[in-house]
């Protein structure tokens, strides 16, 4: 018995539409490369079309520029230098992640955001309380 039965429906389905299949799609860069090769049948190398030309890297000079130290940031709450991660409150205003807390309850504002109450940062609860009562702290 043969594993391949040419009169089976599965065989006909898999091999039946061979003549109707279209050629595979080619990318535009492949088509450009193919055109460049077809236009040069003798095999002499020519310049590739500009869209296919490799990126030319700039030469690296042996003179190293001095590294500029990053600007020193100072936490506006504790007035100490920030050496690694800083929370940017606004232009020129930064805090340590641990100092980014509500002025009233000390809740960390990192995942909650902050509200301004005068010149202080507060959580949403205390911003609402200050807005409704008009008092500086609740």
C-alpha positions as CSV (number, residue, x, y, z in Angstrom):
1,X,0.0,0.0,0.0
2,X,1.3,3.5,-0.9
3,X,1.4,6.3,1.6
4,X,0.6,8.7,-1.2
5,X,-2.8,8.3,-2.8
6,X,-3.0,10.7,-5.7
7,X,-6.8,10.3,-6.1
8,X,-7.4,11.4,-2.4
9,X,-9.2,14.6,-1.6
10,X,-6.4,15.8,0.7
11,X,-3.8,15.3,-2.1
12,X,-5.9,17.1,-4.6
13,X,-6.5,20.0,-2.1
14,X,-2.8,20.3,-1.3
15,X,-1.5,20.0,-4.9
16,X,-4.5,21.0,-6.9
17,X,-4.1,24.7,-7.2
18,X,-0.4,24.8,-8.1
19,X,-1.0,26.6,-11.4
20,X,-3.1,29.3,-9.8
21,X,-0.6,30.3,-7.1
22,X,0.9,33.8,-7.5
23,X,4.6,34.5,-7.1
24,X,5.8,35.5,-3.7
25,X,5.7,39.2,-2.8
26,X,9.1,40.9,-2.7
27,X,10.1,43.9,-0.6
28,X,10.9,47.2,-2.3
29,X,14.6,47.0,-1.4
30,X,14.8,43.5,-2.9
31,X,13.2,44.8,-6.1
32,X,15.7,47.7,-6.3
33,X,18.6,45.3,-5.8
34,X,17.2,43.0,-8.4
35,X,16.8,45.9,-10.9
36,X,20.4,47.0,-10.2
37,X,21.7,43.5,-10.9
38,X,19.6,43.0,-14.0
39,X,20.8,46.3,-15.4
40,X,24.4,45.1,-15.0
41,X,24.5,41.7,-16.7
42,X,28.3,41.6,-17.1
43,X,28.8,41.4,-13.4
44,X,30.9,44.6,-13.0
45,X,30.1,46.2,-9.7
46,X,28.3,49.5,-9.8
47,X,27.0,51.8,-7.2
48,X,23.8,50.6,-5.5
49,X,20.8,52.9,-5.7
50,X,20.9,55.5,-2.9
51,X,18.1,53.8,-1.0
52,X,20.2,50.6,-0.8
53,X,23.5,52.2,0.0
54,X,24.8,51.2,3.4
55,X,25.1,53.9,6.0
56,X,28.6,55.2,6.2
57,X,29.7,55.7,9.8
58,X,31.7,58.7,10.7
59,X,35.3,58.1,11.6
60,X,36.1,58.1,15.3
61,X,38.8,60.5,16.3
62,X,41.4,59.4,18.7
63,X,41.0,62.5,20.8
64,X,38.4,61.9,23.5
65,X,36.3,64.8,24.6
66,X,36.2,65.5,28.3
67,X,33.1,64.2,29.9
68,X,30.8,66.9,31.3
69,X,29.5,66.1,34.7
70,X,25.7,66.0,35.0
71,X,24.3,69.1,36.6
72,X,24.1,68.8,40.4
73,X,20.5,68.6,41.6
74,X,19.5,69.6,45.1
75,X,16.3,68.3,46.7
76,X,14.0,71.2,47.5
77,X,12.6,69.4,50.6
78,X,15.8,68.3,52.4
79,X,18.3,70.6,50.7
80,X,20.8,67.8,50.0
81,X,22.4,66.7,46.7
82,X,20.6,64.2,44.6
83,X,23.1,61.7,43.2
84,X,21.0,59.1,41.4
85,X,17.3,59.2,40.8
86,X,15.4,62.5,41.0
87,X,11.7,63.3,40.8
88,X,11.3,66.4,38.6
89,X,8.5,68.6,40.1
90,X,8.9,71.4,37.6
91,X,11.7,73.2,35.8
92,X,14.7,73.4,38.2
93,X,12.7,71.8,41.1
94,X,13.6,68.2,42.1
95,X,13.2,65.9,45.0
96,X,14.5,62.5,46.2
97,X,11.9,59.8,45.6
98,X,11.7,59.4,49.4
99,X,11.1,63.2,49.8
100,X,8.3,63.2,47.2
101,X,5.5,63.0,49.8
102,X,2.4,64.9,50.9
103,X,3.2,67.8,53.2
104,X,0.2,67.0,55.4
105,X,0.2,63.2,55.8
106,X,3.6,62.1,54.4
107,X,2.0,59.8,51.8
108,X,4.4,59.0,49.0
109,X,3.1,60.7,45.8
110,X,5.0,58.6,43.3
111,X,2.1,56.6,41.9
112,X,-0.6,59.1,42.8
113,X,0.6,62.5,41.6
114,X,0.6,65.7,43.5
115,X,-1.4,68.8,43.9
116,X,-0.2,72.3,44.7
117,X,-1.5,73.9,47.9
118,X,0.2,77.2,47.9
119,X,3.9,76.2,47.7
120,X,3.4,72.8,49.2
121,X,2.8,69.4,47.5
122,X,-0.1,67.5,48.9
123,X,-2.1,64.3,48.0
124,X,-5.5,64.4,46.4
125,X,-7.3,64.0,49.8
126,X,-5.6,66.9,51.4
127,X,-5.9,69.1,48.2
128,X,-9.7,68.5,48.4
129,X,-9.8,69.3,52.1
130,X,-7.8,72.5,51.6
131,X,-10.0,73.5,48.7
132,X,-13.3,72.9,50.6
133,X,-12.3,74.4,53.9
134,X,-9.9,77.1,52.8
135,X,-7.6,76.2,55.7
136,X,-3.9,75.5,55.2
137,X,-3.9,72.1,56.9
138,X,-6.5,69.6,58.0
